[in-house]
Amino acid sequence: MPCFLNIVRRLSRRFELKLAKIYLQRLIQDSQEYGSDDEHMVSRVFFDLQVDGTKHQGLYCDVKQTVGSCFESAPLEVSKPVGYSGAFNYDAFQEVIERYYRSLVGSQGGGIRIVGGSNIRMRNNTFVRPGEETIEVQDSVSSW
């Protein structure tokens, strides 16, 4: 039994949960076509990230909609943060970024609200809306 307890202790130390703060800054919508057969979206979200007392500044991630999928209901593809490779929780991060994007663009958007439109093309829109979210991250090699 002592051997088993040692393994559990080592594993629990390896997967320590920490809190991370995401300081959302702005969104650049490179391209979006809404309400057509080729509906798509490509954007970039800029933010800072604070983990374990260290603030990582000037980070960004890319956000995409799969071509032809429904913008309002299909999950958005979110890249890993560019410029950061430490403790993380991708699923929680993806949810935060998707919620931030949809709060700015779409039927629930405060920046560009689209309701019942078709064949709408948007390019090079910048939305500056600071926000702050806290997520749990796992300090482990397998957190990505």
C-alpha positions as CSV (number, residue, x, y, z in Angstrom):
1,M,0.0,0.0,0.0
2,P,2.8,2.6,0.7
3,C,4.0,2.2,-2.9
4,F,0.5,3.0,-4.2
5,L,0.3,6.1,-2.0
6,N,3.7,7.3,-3.3
7,I,2.5,7.0,-6.9
8,V,-0.7,8.9,-6.0
9,R,1.3,11.7,-4.3
10,R,3.6,12.0,-7.3
11,L,0.7,12.1,-9.7
12,S,-1.2,14.7,-7.7
13,R,1.8,17.0,-7.6
14,R,2.3,16.6,-11.3
15,F,-1.3,17.7,-12.0
16,E,-1.6,20.7,-9.7
17,L,-4.5,23.0,-10.6
18,K,-3.7,26.7,-10.7
19,L,-5.8,29.8,-11.7
20,A,-5.0,31.8,-14.8
21,K,-6.4,35.2,-15.7
22,I,-7.1,36.0,-19.3
23,Y,-7.1,39.8,-20.0
24,L,-8.9,40.1,-23.3
25,Q,-8.0,43.2,-25.3
26,R,-9.3,43.2,-28.8
27,L,-10.5,41.2,-31.8
28,I,-9.6,41.7,-35.4
29,Q,-12.0,40.1,-37.8
30,D,-10.0,39.4,-40.9
31,S,-12.8,38.0,-43.0
32,Q,-16.3,36.8,-42.5
33,E,-19.0,35.7,-44.9
34,Y,-22.4,35.2,-43.2
35,G,-25.5,33.7,-44.6
36,S,-24.2,32.0,-47.7
37,D,-23.2,28.5,-48.8
38,D,-19.5,29.5,-48.3
39,E,-20.1,30.9,-44.8
40,H,-16.7,31.3,-43.0
41,M,-14.8,33.4,-40.5
42,V,-11.1,34.1,-39.8
43,S,-10.2,36.3,-36.9
44,R,-7.5,36.9,-34.2
45,V,-8.0,37.7,-30.5
46,F,-5.3,39.6,-28.6
47,F,-4.9,39.1,-24.8
48,D,-2.5,38.9,-21.9
49,L,-2.4,35.9,-19.6
50,Q,-1.4,35.7,-15.9
51,V,-0.5,32.3,-14.5
52,D,1.1,31.7,-11.1
53,G,1.9,35.4,-10.6
54,T,3.6,35.9,-14.0
55,K,1.9,38.0,-16.7
56,H,2.6,37.0,-20.3
57,Q,1.8,40.0,-22.5
58,G,1.2,40.4,-26.2
59,L,-0.4,37.0,-26.8
60,Y,-2.9,36.1,-29.4
61,C,-4.9,33.2,-30.9
62,D,-6.5,32.6,-34.2
63,V,-10.3,31.9,-34.4
64,K,-11.9,30.2,-37.3
65,Q,-15.2,28.9,-38.4
66,T,-15.2,25.8,-40.6
67,V,-16.2,26.8,-44.1
68,G,-19.8,26.0,-44.8
69,S,-20.7,25.4,-41.2
70,C,-23.4,27.5,-39.4
71,F,-21.7,30.4,-37.6
72,E,-24.4,30.7,-35.0
73,S,-24.4,27.1,-33.9
74,A,-21.1,25.4,-34.9
75,P,-18.2,25.4,-32.5
76,L,-15.4,27.8,-33.5
77,E,-11.8,26.6,-33.9
78,V,-9.4,28.3,-31.5
79,S,-5.7,28.0,-31.8
80,K,-3.3,27.7,-28.9
81,P,-2.0,31.0,-27.6
82,V,0.9,32.2,-29.7
83,G,3.8,33.1,-27.4
84,Y,2.9,30.9,-24.4
85,S,3.6,27.3,-23.7
86,G,3.1,26.8,-19.9
87,A,0.4,25.4,-17.7
88,F,-2.9,25.5,-19.5
89,N,-6.5,24.2,-20.0
90,Y,-7.4,24.3,-23.7
91,D,-11.1,23.5,-23.3
92,A,-11.7,26.3,-20.8
93,F,-9.6,28.7,-23.0
94,Q,-11.6,27.8,-26.1
95,E,-14.9,28.5,-24.3
96,V,-13.7,31.9,-23.2
97,I,-12.5,32.9,-26.6
98,E,-15.6,31.7,-28.4
99,R,-17.8,33.5,-25.9
100,Y,-15.8,36.7,-26.4
101,Y,-16.1,36.5,-30.2
102,R,-19.8,35.8,-30.1
103,S,-20.3,38.7,-27.7
104,L,-19.0,41.0,-30.4
105,V,-20.3,39.5,-33.7
106,G,-23.5,37.6,-34.6
107,S,-27.1,37.6,-33.4
108,Q,-26.0,38.2,-29.8
109,G,-23.1,40.5,-30.8
110,G,-22.6,44.0,-29.3
111,G,-20.2,45.1,-32.0
112,I,-21.9,43.9,-35.1
113,R,-25.4,42.3,-34.6
114,I,-26.5,40.2,-37.5
115,V,-30.1,38.9,-37.5
116,G,-31.7,37.3,-40.5
117,G,-29.1,38.5,-43.0
118,S,-27.8,36.7,-46.0
119,N,-24.6,37.1,-48.1
120,I,-23.0,39.6,-45.7
121,R,-19.2,40.0,-46.2
122,M,-17.1,41.7,-43.6
123,R,-13.4,42.4,-43.6
124,N,-10.8,44.1,-41.4
125,N,-13.0,45.0,-38.5
126,T,-11.3,45.8,-35.2
127,F,-13.3,45.5,-31.9
128,V,-11.7,46.9,-28.8
129,R,-13.5,45.5,-25.7
130,P,-11.4,44.7,-22.7
131,G,-12.6,41.7,-20.6
132,E,-11.2,39.5,-17.9
133,E,-11.8,35.8,-17.4
134,T,-10.4,33.3,-14.8
135,I,-9.9,29.7,-15.7
136,E,-8.3,26.7,-13.9
137,V,-5.1,25.4,-15.6
138,Q,-3.3,22.2,-15.1
139,D,0.5,22.3,-14.6
140,S,1.4,19.3,-16.7
141,V,2.9,18.3,-20.0
142,S,-0.4,16.9,-21.1
143,S,-2.5,20.0,-20.4
144,W,-2.6,20.8,-24.2
